[in-house]
């Protein structure tokens, strides 16, 4: 019910160029961490260097925000064998448009921080397909009280088929019971031959930030489930006390989202570090034939 569409007529404002820190040599880790904790987002320009130099610096900077990189699925295309060893880094999904979402919020694999870098982009691609950013904390504060009361006791239930490493190409495709040590998970099964884990995942509609205990809207309620192949089914269960007000609540949420979109204009060497518990991100449509290489960690 909450599927979101970007406006074809509305001009979304860009984050100002003064937002980005320019880093050519060393950097102060503590200052970057402090800025990230305060703002939930940091932008950095590394300059127009060779890809391996850019990505090595990106890897160094992203590590200062935390450790333990995770992958939400095997579906992301890995970098080529001949590039430097980057650990858990992959290409952004090459879809025409991404509706607002928090990375992997539909599963227990939701990471705390998302890091992006643009390693190459042609001029025409700079002016389309902008990455969208939505501050879920600000969105929550601007919602009507009636909407807040409803969403505080609402939940999202996902049925998932998540890619896992297949044990053997010759293994039989037979599901068997499995256990996953995660809150909100039930009915877990794996198929080692097919390389799939099946499960149900229940999550609150509203995110409670694990550090600051502040509420935000950061989830997968606004995508079309058909565009995320790991999601077999999504059910949004609103607080039953607000039966009959679904359309009013939906319009309040979608209008608030629409009024809080800002965009990133990518250029070579530009990095973005996002608090995945506070911000949602997405992408406006663009021509997939244009050269544009953005990596995610």
Protein Blocks (a to p, Z undefined) as FASTA:
>chain_A
ZZccddfkbccddddfklpccdfbbcdfklmmmmmmmnopacddebjadfklmmmmmmmm
mmmnoghiacfbfkbccddfklccebjaddddfbfbdcdddehklbcklcfbdcdddfbd
cfklmmgoiacdddfklmmmmpcfklmmmmmmgccddddddddddfbfkbccdddddddd
dehiahiacdfknopacddddddfbdcdfklopacdddfklbcfklmmklmbdcddddfk
lgoilmmmmmmmmmmmmmmcccddddehiacdddfklbccddddddfkbgcddddZZ
